[in-house]
Amino acid sequence: MTCHHQAVADFDIQLEMVDLEIKLCSDDQGVLPYQEAKLEELEERKVKLLAGKRFHANAGNAYWYYIEKQKID
């Protein structure tokens, strides 16, 4: 269960880094024309990271539920 919580923390750091990279691809007027492809790659990466974070958060909660249920039974 702890490994899933550690994975979620790592995903948070990676998502923060992707957000910073996305900000670097734009200026006050919007996306820089020569950064459009990179921005698309970063947005796809962000979606994959969020899916991974969701998986690990759900897995950690499932393990917690199972452990709590074993205490009751």
mmCIF file of the N, C-alpha and C atoms, coordinates in Angstrom:
data_MODEL
# 
_entry.id   MODEL 
# 
loop_
_atom_site.group_PDB 
_atom_site.id 
_atom_site.type_symbol 
_atom_site.label_atom_id 
_atom_site.label_alt_id 
_atom_site.label_comp_id 
_atom_site.label_asym_id 
_atom_site.label_entity_id 
_atom_site.label_seq_id 
_atom_site.pdbx_PDB_ins_code 
_atom_site.Cartn_x 
_atom_site.Cartn_y 
_atom_site.Cartn_z 
_atom_site.occupancy 
_atom_site.B_iso_or_equiv 
_atom_site.pdbx_formal_charge 
_atom_site.auth_seq_id 
_atom_site.auth_comp_id 
_atom_site.auth_asym_id 
_atom_site.auth_atom_id 
_atom_site.pdbx_PDB_model_num 
ATOM 1   N N  . MET A 1 1  ? 0.829   -1.186  0.000   1.00 0.00 ? 1  MET A N  1 
ATOM 2   C CA . MET A 1 1  ? 0.000   0.000   0.000   1.00 0.00 ? 1  MET A CA 1 
ATOM 3   C C  . MET A 1 1  ? 0.875   1.252   0.000   1.00 0.00 ? 1  MET A C  1 
ATOM 4   N N  . THR A 1 2  ? 1.953   1.227   0.775   1.00 0.00 ? 2  THR A N  1 
ATOM 5   C CA . THR A 1 2  ? 2.838   2.388   0.848   1.00 0.00 ? 2  THR A CA 1 
ATOM 6   C C  . THR A 1 2  ? 3.471   2.683   -0.499  1.00 0.00 ? 2  THR A C  1 
ATOM 7   N N  . CYS A 1 3  ? 3.785   1.624   -1.253  1.00 0.00 ? 3  CYS A N  1 
ATOM 8   C CA . CYS A 1 3  ? 4.413   1.865   -2.558  1.00 0.00 ? 3  CYS A CA 1 
ATOM 9   C C  . CYS A 1 3  ? 3.474   2.636   -3.482  1.00 0.00 ? 3  CYS A C  1 
ATOM 10  N N  . HIS A 1 4  ? 2.166   2.404   -3.357  1.00 0.00 ? 4  HIS A N  1 
ATOM 11  C CA . HIS A 1 4  ? 1.215   3.139   -4.187  1.00 0.00 ? 4  HIS A CA 1 
ATOM 12  C C  . HIS A 1 4  ? 1.168   4.614   -3.785  1.00 0.00 ? 4  HIS A C  1 
ATOM 13  N N  . HIS A 1 5  ? 1.246   4.887   -2.490  1.00 0.00 ? 5  HIS A N  1 
ATOM 14  C CA . HIS A 1 5  ? 1.258   6.286   -2.037  1.00 0.00 ? 5  HIS A CA 1 
ATOM 15  C C  . HIS A 1 5  ? 2.537   6.990   -2.486  1.00 0.00 ? 5  HIS A C  1 
ATOM 16  N N  . GLN A 1 6  ? 3.648   6.258   -2.469  1.00 0.00 ? 6  GLN A N  1 
ATOM 17  C CA . GLN A 1 6  ? 4.903   6.834   -2.950  1.00 0.00 ? 6  GLN A CA 1 
ATOM 18  C C  . GLN A 1 6  ? 4.832   7.097   -4.455  1.00 0.00 ? 6  GLN A C  1 
ATOM 19  N N  . ALA A 1 7  ? 4.189   6.192   -5.186  1.00 0.00 ? 7  ALA A N  1 
ATOM 20  C CA . ALA A 1 7  ? 4.029   6.380   -6.632  1.00 0.00 ? 7  ALA A CA 1 
ATOM 21  C C  . ALA A 1 7  ? 3.177   7.609   -6.924  1.00 0.00 ? 7  ALA A C  1 
ATOM 22  N N  . VAL A 1 8  ? 2.112   7.807   -6.146  1.00 0.00 ? 8  VAL A N  1 
ATOM 23  C CA . VAL A 1 8  ? 1.255   8.980   -6.332  1.00 0.00 ? 8  VAL A CA 1 
ATOM 24  C C  . VAL A 1 8  ? 2.053   10.260  -6.093  1.00 0.00 ? 8  VAL A C  1 
ATOM 25  N N  . ALA A 1 9  ? 2.902   10.258  -5.063  1.00 0.00 ? 9  ALA A N  1 
ATOM 26  C CA . ALA A 1 9  ? 3.740   11.432  -4.788  1.00 0.00 ? 9  ALA A CA 1 
ATOM 27  C C  . ALA A 1 9  ? 4.691   11.691  -5.964  1.00 0.00 ? 9  ALA A C  1 
ATOM 28  N N  . ASP A 1 10 ? 5.248   10.625  -6.538  1.00 0.00 ? 10 ASP A N  1 
ATOM 29  C CA . ASP A 1 10 ? 6.143   10.775  -7.693  1.00 0.00 ? 10 ASP A CA 1 
ATOM 30  C C  . ASP A 1 10 ? 5.367   11.318  -8.893  1.00 0.00 ? 10 ASP A C  1 
ATOM 31  N N  . PHE A 1 11 ? 4.160   10.823  -9.122  1.00 0.00 ? 11 PHE A N  1 
ATOM 32  C CA . PHE A 1 11 ? 3.338   11.330  -10.221 1.00 0.00 ? 11 PHE A CA 1 
ATOM 33  C C  . PHE A 1 11 ? 3.048   12.818  -10.027 1.00 0.00 ? 11 PHE A C  1 
ATOM 34  N N  . ASP A 1 12 ? 2.810   13.239  -8.778  1.00 0.00 ? 12 ASP A N  1 
ATOM 35  C CA . ASP A 1 12 ? 2.573   14.662  -8.506  1.00 0.00 ? 12 ASP A CA 1 
ATOM 36  C C  . ASP A 1 12 ? 3.771   15.511  -8.933  1.00 0.00 ? 12 ASP A C  1 
ATOM 37  N N  . ILE A 1 13 ? 4.973   15.038  -8.621  1.00 0.00 ? 13 ILE A N  1 
ATOM 38  C CA . ILE A 1 13 ? 6.188   15.773  -9.015  1.00 0.00 ? 13 ILE A CA 1 
ATOM 39  C C  . ILE A 1 13 ? 6.313   15.817  -10.528 1.00 0.00 ? 13 ILE A C  1 
ATOM 40  N N  . GLN A 1 14 ? 6.080   14.684  -11.198 1.00 0.00 ? 14 GLN A N  1 
ATOM 41  C CA . GLN A 1 14 ? 6.172   14.659  -12.661 1.00 0.00 ? 14 GLN A CA 1 
ATOM 42  C C  . GLN A 1 14 ? 5.133   15.571  -13.297 1.00 0.00 ? 14 GLN A C  1 
ATOM 43  N N  . LEU A 1 15 ? 3.918   15.577  -12.745 1.00 0.00 ? 15 LEU A N  1 
ATOM 44  C CA . LEU A 1 15 ? 2.876   16.459  -13.281 1.00 0.00 ? 15 LEU A CA 1 
ATOM 45  C C  . LEU A 1 15 ? 3.242   17.923  -13.096 1.00 0.00 ? 15 LEU A C  1 
ATOM 46  N N  . GLU A 1 16 ? 3.850   18.251  -11.977 1.00 0.00 ? 16 GLU A N  1 
ATOM 47  C CA . GLU A 1 16 ? 4.303   19.623  -11.743 1.00 0.00 ? 16 GLU A CA 1 
ATOM 48  C C  . GLU A 1 16 ? 5.360   20.014  -12.774 1.00 0.00 ? 16 GLU A C  1 
ATOM 49  N N  . MET A 1 17 ? 6.274   19.087  -13.078 1.00 0.00 ? 17 MET A N  1 
ATOM 50  C CA . MET A 1 17 ? 7.309   19.365  -14.082 1.00 0.00 ? 17 MET A CA 1 
ATOM 51  C C  . MET A 1 17 ? 6.694   19.564  -15.460 1.00 0.00 ? 17 MET A C  1 
ATOM 52  N N  . VAL A 1 18 ? 5.720   18.745  -15.818 1.00 0.00 ? 18 VAL A N  1 
ATOM 53  C CA . VAL A 1 18 ? 5.058   18.887  -17.120 1.00 0.00 ? 18 VAL A CA 1 
ATOM 54  C C  . VAL A 1 18 ? 4.346   20.228  -17.200 1.00 0.00 ? 18 VAL A C  1 
ATOM 55  N N  . ASP A 1 19 ? 3.679   20.628  -16.114 1.00 0.00 ? 19 ASP A N  1 
ATOM 56  C CA . ASP A 1 19 ? 3.003   21.931  -16.106 1.00 0.00 ? 19 ASP A CA 1 
ATOM 57  C C  . ASP A 1 19 ? 3.998   23.076  -16.333 1.00 0.00 ? 19 ASP A C  1 
ATOM 58  N N  . LEU A 1 20 ? 5.171   22.968  -15.715 1.00 0.00 ? 20 LEU A N  1 
ATOM 59  C CA . LEU A 1 20 ? 6.194   24.003  -15.926 1.00 0.00 ? 20 LEU A CA 1 
ATOM 60  C C  . LEU A 1 20 ? 6.686   24.014  -17.365 1.00 0.00 ? 20 LEU A C  1 
ATOM 61  N N  . GLU A 1 21 ? 6.881   22.822  -17.945 1.00 0.00 ? 21 GLU A N  1 
ATOM 62  C CA . GLU A 1 21 ? 7.309   22.749  -19.342 1.00 0.00 ? 21 GLU A CA 1 
ATOM 63  C C  . GLU A 1 21 ? 6.249   23.331  -20.269 1.00 0.00 ? 21 GLU A C  1 
ATOM 64  N N  . ILE A 1 22 ? 4.981   23.085  -19.955 1.00 0.00 ? 22 ILE A N  1 
ATOM 65  C CA . ILE A 1 22 ? 3.889   23.646  -20.764 1.00 0.00 ? 22 ILE A CA 1 
ATOM 66  C C  . ILE A 1 22 ? 3.924   25.168  -20.705 1.00 0.00 ? 22 ILE A C  1 
ATOM 67  N N  . LYS A 1 23 ? 4.182   25.726  -19.539 1.00 0.00 ? 23 LYS A N  1 
ATOM 68  C CA . LYS A 1 23 ? 4.273   27.183  -19.410 1.00 0.00 ? 23 LYS A CA 1 
ATOM 69  C C  . LYS A 1 23 ? 5.433   27.746  -20.228 1.00 0.00 ? 23 LYS A C  1 
ATOM 70  N N  . LEU A 1 24 ? 6.516   26.977  -20.339 1.00 0.00 ? 24 LEU A N  1 
ATOM 71  C CA . LEU A 1 24 ? 7.668   27.436  -21.123 1.00 0.00 ? 24 LEU A CA 1 
ATOM 72  C C  . LEU A 1 24 ? 7.375   27.462  -22.624 1.00 0.00 ? 24 LEU A C  1 
ATOM 73  N N  . CYS A 1 25 ? 6.351   26.740  -23.046 1.00 0.00 ? 25 CYS A N  1 
ATOM 74  C CA . CYS A 1 25 ? 6.004   26.678  -24.470 1.00 0.00 ? 25 CYS A CA 1 
ATOM 75  C C  . CYS A 1 25 ? 5.113   27.833  -24.910 1.00 0.00 ? 25 CYS A C  1 
ATOM 76  N N  . SER A 1 26 ? 4.821   28.753  -24.005 1.00 0.00 ? 26 SER A N  1 
ATOM 77  C CA . SER A 1 26 ? 3.930   29.849  -24.373 1.00 0.00 ? 26 SER A CA 1 
ATOM 78  C C  . SER A 1 26 ? 4.447   31.166  -23.808 1.00 0.00 ? 26 SER A C  1 
ATOM 79  N N  . ASP A 1 27 ? 3.884   32.220  -24.323 1.00 0.00 ? 27 ASP A N  1 
ATOM 80  C CA . ASP A 1 27 ? 4.188   33.555  -23.802 1.00 0.00 ? 27 ASP A CA 1 
ATOM 81  C C  . ASP A 1 27 ? 2.852   34.231  -23.473 1.00 0.00 ? 27 ASP A C  1 
ATOM 82  N N  . ASP A 1 28 ? 2.855   35.550  -23.356 1.00 0.00 ? 28 ASP A N  1 
ATOM 83  C CA . ASP A 1 28 ? 1.636   36.272  -22.990 1.00 0.00 ? 28 ASP A CA 1 
ATOM 84  C C  . ASP A 1 28 ? 0.533   36.159  -24.036 1.00 0.00 ? 28 ASP A C  1 
ATOM 85  N N  . GLN A 1 29 ? 0.894   35.957  -25.308 1.00 0.00 ? 29 GLN A N  1 
ATOM 86  C CA . GLN A 1 29 ? -0.094  35.874  -26.377 1.00 0.00 ? 29 GLN A CA 1 
ATOM 87  C C  . GLN A 1 29 ? -0.605  34.459  -26.617 1.00 0.00 ? 29 GLN A C  1 
ATOM 88  N N  . GLY A 1 30 ? -0.017  33.472  -25.992 1.00 0.00 ? 30 GLY A N  1 
ATOM 89  C CA . GLY A 1 30 ? -0.462  32.090  -26.186 1.00 0.00 ? 30 GLY A CA 1 
ATOM 90  C C  . GLY A 1 30 ? 0.703   31.179  -26.527 1.00 0.00 ? 30 GLY A C  1 
ATOM 91  N N  . VAL A 1 31 ? 0.398   30.091  -27.213 1.00 0.00 ? 31 VAL A N  1 
ATOM 92  C CA . VAL A 1 31 ? 1.400   29.087  -27.561 1.00 0.00 ? 31 VAL A CA 1 
ATOM 93  C C  . VAL A 1 31 ? 2.329   29.630  -28.637 1.00 0.00 ? 31 VAL A C  1 
ATOM 94  N N  . LEU A 1 32 ? 3.617   29.443  -28.417 1.00 0.00 ? 32 LEU A N  1 
ATOM 95  C CA . LEU A 1 32 ? 4.595   29.837  -29.429 1.00 0.00 ? 32 LEU A CA 1 
ATOM 96  C C  . LEU A 1 32 ? 4.476   28.889  -30.625 1.00 0.00 ? 32 LEU A C  1 
ATOM 97  N N  . PRO A 1 33 ? 4.456   29.434  -31.852 1.00 0.00 ? 33 PRO A N  1 
ATOM 98  C CA . PRO A 1 33 ? 4.224   28.608  -33.046 1.00 0.00 ? 33 PRO A CA 1 
ATOM 99  C C  . PRO A 1 33 ? 5.212   27.441  -33.193 1.00 0.00 ? 33 PRO A C  1 
ATOM 100 N N  . TYR A 1 34 ? 6.461   27.644  -32.836 1.00 0.00 ? 34 TYR A N  1 
ATOM 101 C CA . TYR A 1 34 ? 7.454   26.584  -33.001 1.00 0.00 ? 34 TYR A CA 1 
ATOM 102 C C  . TYR A 1 34 ? 7.433   25.579  -31.843 1.00 0.00 ? 34 TYR A C  1 
ATOM 103 N N  . GLN A 1 35 ? 6.536   25.780  -30.892 1.00 0.00 ? 35 GLN A N  1 
ATOM 104 C CA . GLN A 1 35 ? 6.419   24.874  -29.746 1.00 0.00 ? 35 GLN A CA 1 
ATOM 105 C C  . GLN A 1 35 ? 5.115   24.061  -29.759 1.00 0.00 ? 35 GLN A C  1 
ATOM 106 N N  . GLU A 1 36 ? 4.335   24.174  -30.821 1.00 0.00 ? 36 GLU A N  1 
ATOM 107 C CA . GLU A 1 36 ? 3.035   23.499  -30.865 1.00 0.00 ? 36 GLU A CA 1 
ATOM 108 C C  . GLU A 1 36 ? 3.163   21.988  -30.772 1.00 0.00 ? 36 GLU A C  1 
ATOM 109 N N  . ALA A 1 37 ? 4.121   21.407  -31.473 1.00 0.00 ? 37 ALA A N  1 
ATOM 110 C CA . ALA A 1 37 ? 4.305   19.948  -31.442 1.00 0.00 ? 37 ALA A CA 1 
ATOM 111 C C  . ALA A 1 37 ? 4.729   19.491  -30.046 1.00 0.00 ? 37 ALA A C  1 
ATOM 112 N N  . LYS A 1 38 ? 5.655   20.229  -29.454 1.00 0.00 ? 38 LYS A N  1 
ATOM 113 C CA . LYS A 1 38 ? 6.113   19.882  -28.103 1.00 0.00 ? 38 LYS A CA 1 
ATOM 114 C C  . LYS A 1 38 ? 4.968   19.999  -27.109 1.00 0.00 ? 38 LYS A C  1 
ATOM 115 N N  . LEU A 1 39 ? 4.145   21.024  -27.250 1.00 0.00 ? 39 LEU A N  1 
ATOM 116 C CA . LEU A 1 39 ? 3.009   21.220  -26.359 1.00 0.00 ? 39 LEU A CA 1 
ATOM 117 C C  . LEU A 1 39 ? 2.043   20.036  -26.461 1.00 0.00 ? 39 LEU A C  1 
ATOM 118 N N  . GLU A 1 40 ? 1.800   19.578  -27.660 1.00 0.00 ? 40 GLU A N  1 
ATOM 119 C CA . GLU A 1 40 ? 0.916   18.426  -27.858 1.00 0.00 ? 40 GLU A CA 1 
ATOM 120 C C  . GLU A 1 40 ? 1.489   17.181  -27.173 1.00 0.00 ? 40 GLU A C  1 
ATOM 121 N N  . GLU A 1 41 ? 2.800   16.958  -27.302 1.00 0.00 ? 41 GLU A N  1 
ATOM 122 C CA . GLU A 1 41 ? 3.453   15.819  -26.647 1.00 0.00 ? 41 GLU A CA 1 
ATOM 123 C C  . GLU A 1 41 ? 3.337   15.929  -25.126 1.00 0.00 ? 41 GLU A C  1 
ATOM 124 N N  . LEU A 1 42 ? 3.522   17.137  -24.604 1.00 0.00 ? 42 LEU A N  1 
ATOM 125 C CA . LEU A 1 42 ? 3.435   17.343  -23.157 1.00 0.00 ? 42 LEU A CA 1 
ATOM 126 C C  . LEU A 1 42 ? 2.017   17.104  -22.645 1.00 0.00 ? 42 LEU A C  1 
ATOM 127 N N  . GLU A 1 43 ? 1.026   17.521  -23.402 1.00 0.00 ? 43 GLU A N  1 
ATOM 128 C CA . GLU A 1 43 ? -0.362  17.299  -22.987 1.00 0.00 ? 43 GLU A CA 1 
ATOM 129 C C  . GLU A 1 43 ? -0.706  15.817  -23.007 1.00 0.00 ? 43 GLU A C  1 
ATOM 130 N N  . GLU A 1 44 ? -0.201  15.079  -24.002 1.00 0.00 ? 44 GLU A N  1 
ATOM 131 C CA . GLU A 1 44 ? -0.408  13.632  -24.044 1.00 0.00 ? 44 GLU A CA 1 
ATOM 132 C C  . GLU A 1 44 ? 0.286   12.959  -22.859 1.00 0.00 ? 44 GLU A C  1 
ATOM 133 N N  . ARG A 1 45 ? 1.486   13.414  -22.544 1.00 0.00 ? 45 ARG A N  1 
ATOM 134 C CA . ARG A 1 45 ? 2.213   12.867  -21.397 1.00 0.00 ? 45 ARG A CA 1 
ATOM 135 C C  . ARG A 1 45 ? 1.461   13.138  -20.100 1.00 0.00 ? 45 ARG A C  1 
ATOM 136 N N  . LYS A 1 46 ? 0.885   14.327  -19.995 1.00 0.00 ? 46 LYS A N  1 
ATOM 137 C CA . LYS A 1 46 ? 0.142   14.685  -18.793 1.00 0.00 ? 46 LYS A CA 1 
ATOM 138 C C  . LYS A 1 46 ? -1.060  13.761  -18.604 1.00 0.00 ? 46 LYS A C  1 
ATOM 139 N N  . VAL A 1 47 ? -1.745  13.436  -19.687 1.00 0.00 ? 47 VAL A N  1 
ATOM 140 C CA . VAL A 1 47 ? -2.885  12.522  -19.614 1.00 0.00 ? 47 VAL A CA 1 
ATOM 141 C C  . VAL A 1 47 ? -2.428  11.144  -19.133 1.00 0.00 ? 47 VAL A C  1 
ATOM 142 N N  . LYS A 1 48 ? -1.306  10.656  -19.655 1.00 0.00 ? 48 LYS A N  1 
ATOM 143 C CA . LYS A 1 48 ? -0.782  9.354   -19.226 1.00 0.00 ? 48 LYS A CA 1 
ATOM 144 C C  . LYS A 1 48 ? -0.375  9.379   -17.753 1.00 0.00 ? 48 LYS A C  1 
ATOM 145 N N  . LEU A 1 49 ? 0.242   10.468  -17.319 1.00 0.00 ? 49 LEU A N  1 
ATOM 146 C CA . LEU A 1 49 ? 0.632   10.586  -15.918 1.00 0.00 ? 49 LEU A CA 1 
ATOM 147 C C  . LEU A 1 49 ? -0.585  10.614  -15.004 1.00 0.00 ? 49 LEU A C  1 
ATOM 148 N N  . LEU A 1 50 ? -1.617  11.330  -15.410 1.00 0.00 ? 50 LEU A N  1 
ATOM 149 C CA . LEU A 1 50 ? -2.842  11.373  -14.607 1.00 0.00 ? 50 LEU A CA 1 
ATOM 150 C C  . LEU A 1 50 ? -3.497  9.998   -14.524 1.00 0.00 ? 50 LEU A C  1 
ATOM 151 N N  . ALA A 1 51 ? -3.463  9.242   -15.618 1.00 0.00 ? 51 ALA A N  1 
ATOM 152 C CA . ALA A 1 51 ? -4.019  7.884   -15.601 1.00 0.00 ? 51 ALA A CA 1 
ATOM 153 C C  . ALA A 1 51 ? -3.220  6.991   -14.646 1.00 0.00 ? 51 ALA A C  1 
ATOM 154 N N  . GLY A 1 52 ? -1.902  7.122   -14.672 1.00 0.00 ? 52 GLY A N  1 
ATOM 155 C CA . GLY A 1 52 ? -1.064  6.349   -13.758 1.00 0.00 ? 52 GLY A CA 1 
ATOM 156 C C  . GLY A 1 52 ? -1.303  6.735   -12.310 1.00 0.00 ? 52 GLY A C  1 
ATOM 157 N N  . LYS A 1 53 ? -1.436  8.010   -12.067 1.00 0.00 ? 53 LYS A N  1 
ATOM 158 C CA . LYS A 1 53 ? -1.709  8.493   -10.712 1.00 0.00 ? 53 LYS A CA 1 
ATOM 159 C C  . LYS A 1 53 ? -3.045  7.947   -10.220 1.00 0.00 ? 53 LYS A C  1 
ATOM 160 N N  . ARG A 1 54 ? -4.033  7.969   -11.083 1.00 0.00 ? 54 ARG A N  1 
ATOM 161 C CA . ARG A 1 54 ? -5.358  7.448   -10.726 1.00 0.00 ? 54 ARG A CA 1 
ATOM 162 C C  . ARG A 1 54 ? -5.283  5.963   -10.399 1.00 0.00 ? 54 ARG A C  1 
ATOM 163 N N  . PHE A 1 55 ? -4.553  5.200   -11.205 1.00 0.00 ? 55 PHE A N  1 
ATOM 164 C CA . PHE A 1 55 ? -4.407  3.767   -10.968 1.00 0.00 ? 55 PHE A CA 1 
ATOM 165 C C  . PHE A 1 55 ? -3.811  3.507   -9.589  1.00 0.00 ? 55 PHE A C  1 
ATOM 166 N N  . HIS A 1 56 ? -2.709  4.186   -9.267  1.00 0.00 ? 56 HIS A N  1 
ATOM 167 C CA . HIS A 1 56 ? -2.035  3.950   -7.999  1.00 0.00 ? 56 HIS A CA 1 
ATOM 168 C C  . HIS A 1 56 ? -2.861  4.442   -6.811  1.00 0.00 ? 56 HIS A C  1 
ATOM 169 N N  . ALA A 1 57 ? -3.570  5.533   -6.979  1.00 0.00 ? 57 ALA A N  1 
ATOM 170 C CA . ALA A 1 57 ? -4.436  6.014   -5.898  1.00 0.00 ? 57 ALA A CA 1 
ATOM 171 C C  . ALA A 1 57 ? -5.549  4.999   -5.630  1.00 0.00 ? 57 ALA A C  1 
ATOM 172 N N  . ASN A 1 58 ? -6.151  4.483   -6.688  1.00 0.00 ? 58 ASN A N  1 
ATOM 173 C CA . ASN A 1 58 ? -7.209  3.487   -6.530  1.00 0.00 ? 58 ASN A CA 1 
ATOM 174 C C  . ASN A 1 58 ? -6.675  2.189   -5.930  1.00 0.00 ? 58 ASN A C  1 
ATOM 175 N N  . ALA A 1 59 ? -5.500  1.766   -6.368  1.00 0.00 ? 59 ALA A N  1 
ATOM 176 C CA . ALA A 1 59 ? -4.904  0.529   -5.844  1.00 0.00 ? 59 ALA A CA 1 
ATOM 177 C C  . ALA A 1 59 ? -4.591  0.680   -4.361  1.00 0.00 ? 59 ALA A C  1 
ATOM 178 N N  . GLY A 1 60 ? -4.026  1.808   -3.965  1.00 0.00 ? 60 GLY A N  1 
ATOM 179 C CA . GLY A 1 60 ? -3.748  2.047   -2.551  1.00 0.00 ? 60 GLY A CA 1 
ATOM 180 C C  . GLY A 1 60 ? -5.012  2.032   -1.713  1.00 0.00 ? 60 GLY A C  1 
ATOM 181 N N  . ASN A 1 61 ? -6.072  2.629   -2.231  1.00 0.00 ? 61 ASN A N  1 
ATOM 182 C CA . ASN A 1 61 ? -7.350  2.628   -1.513  1.00 0.00 ? 61 ASN A CA 1 
ATOM 183 C C  . ASN A 1 61 ? -7.943  1.227   -1.434  1.00 0.00 ? 61 ASN A C  1 
ATOM 184 N N  . ALA A 1 62 ? -7.787  0.440   -2.478  1.00 0.00 ? 62 ALA A N  1 
ATOM 185 C CA . ALA A 1 62 ? -8.296  -0.936  -2.468  1.00 0.00 ? 62 ALA A CA 1 
ATOM 186 C C  . ALA A 1 62 ? -7.560  -1.780  -1.431  1.00 0.00 ? 62 ALA A C  1 
ATOM 187 N N  . TYR A 1 63 ? -6.233  -1.637  -1.370  1.00 0.00 ? 63 TYR A N  1 
ATOM 188 C CA . TYR A 1 63 ? -5.470  -2.369  -0.356  1.00 0.00 ? 63 TYR A CA 1 
ATOM 189 C C  . TYR A 1 63 ? -5.889  -1.937  1.043   1.00 0.00 ? 63 TYR A C  1 
ATOM 190 N N  . TRP A 1 64 ? -6.062  -0.650  1.253   1.00 0.00 ? 64 TRP A N  1 
ATOM 191 C CA . TRP A 1 64 ? -6.496  -0.155  2.559   1.00 0.00 ? 64 TRP A CA 1 
ATOM 192 C C  . TRP A 1 64 ? -7.842  -0.765  2.933   1.00 0.00 ? 64 TRP A C  1 
ATOM 193 N N  . TYR A 1 65 ? -8.773  -0.768  1.981   1.00 0.00 ? 65 TYR A N  1 
ATOM 194 C CA . TYR A 1 65 ? -10.104 -1.324  2.237   1.00 0.00 ? 65 TYR A CA 1 
ATOM 195 C C  . TYR A 1 65 ? -10.002 -2.802  2.605   1.00 0.00 ? 65 TYR A C  1 
ATOM 196 N N  . TYR A 1 66 ? -9.209  -3.548  1.872   1.00 0.00 ? 66 TYR A N  1 
ATOM 197 C CA . TYR A 1 66 ? -9.051  -4.976  2.123   1.00 0.00 ? 66 TYR A CA 1 
ATOM 198 C C  . TYR A 1 66 ? -8.472  -5.207  3.520   1.00 0.00 ? 66 TYR A C  1 
ATOM 199 N N  . ILE A 1 67 ? -7.468  -4.443  3.905   1.00 0.00 ? 67 ILE A N  1 
ATOM 200 C CA . ILE A 1 67 ? -6.850  -4.584  5.229   1.00 0.00 ? 67 ILE A CA 1 
ATOM 201 C C  . ILE A 1 67 ? -7.854  -4.243  6.325   1.00 0.00 ? 67 ILE A C  1 
ATOM 202 N N  . GLU A 1 68 ? -8.621  -3.175  6.142   1.00 0.00 ? 68 GLU A N  1 
ATOM 203 C CA . GLU A 1 68 ? -9.614  -2.792  7.133   1.00 0.00 ? 68 GLU A CA 1 
ATOM 204 C C  . GLU A 1 68 ? -10.703 -3.850  7.254   1.00 0.00 ? 68 GLU A C  1 
ATOM 205 N N  . LYS A 1 69 ? -11.097 -4.415  6.125   1.00 0.00 ? 69 LYS A N  1 
ATOM 206 C CA . LYS A 1 69 ? -12.131 -5.444  6.142   1.00 0.00 ? 69 LYS A CA 1 
ATOM 207 C C  . LYS A 1 69 ? -11.642 -6.684  6.878   1.00 0.00 ? 69 LYS A C  1 
ATOM 208 N N  . GLN A 1 70 ? -10.366 -7.025  6.735   1.00 0.00 ? 70 GLN A N  1 
ATOM 209 C CA . GLN A 1 70 ? -9.811  -8.186  7.425   1.00 0.00 ? 70 GLN A CA 1 
ATOM 210 C C  . GLN A 1 70 ? -9.804  -7.964  8.942   1.00 0.00 ? 70 GLN A C  1 
ATOM 211 N N  . LYS A 1 71 ? -9.641  -6.716  9.377   1.00 0.00 ? 71 LYS A N  1 
ATOM 212 C CA . LYS A 1 71 ? -9.662  -6.421  10.808  1.00 0.00 ? 71 LYS A CA 1 
ATOM 213 C C  . LYS A 1 71 ? -11.042 -6.656  11.406  1.00 0.00 ? 71 LYS A C  1 
ATOM 214 N N  . ILE A 1 72 ? -12.082 -6.385  10.627  1.00 0.00 ? 72 ILE A N  1 
ATOM 215 C CA . ILE A 1 72 ? -13.457 -6.508  11.099  1.00 0.00 ? 72 ILE A CA 1 
ATOM 216 C C  . ILE A 1 72 ? -13.879 -7.985  11.144  1.00 0.00 ? 72 ILE A C  1 
ATOM 217 N N  . ASP A 1 73 ? -13.491 -8.726  10.128  1.00 0.00 ? 73 ASP A N  1 
ATOM 218 C CA . ASP A 1 73 ? -13.919 -10.136 10.034  1.00 0.00 ? 73 ASP A CA 1 
ATOM 219 C C  . ASP A 1 73 ? -13.235 -10.980 11.016  1.00 0.00 ? 73 ASP A C  1 
# 
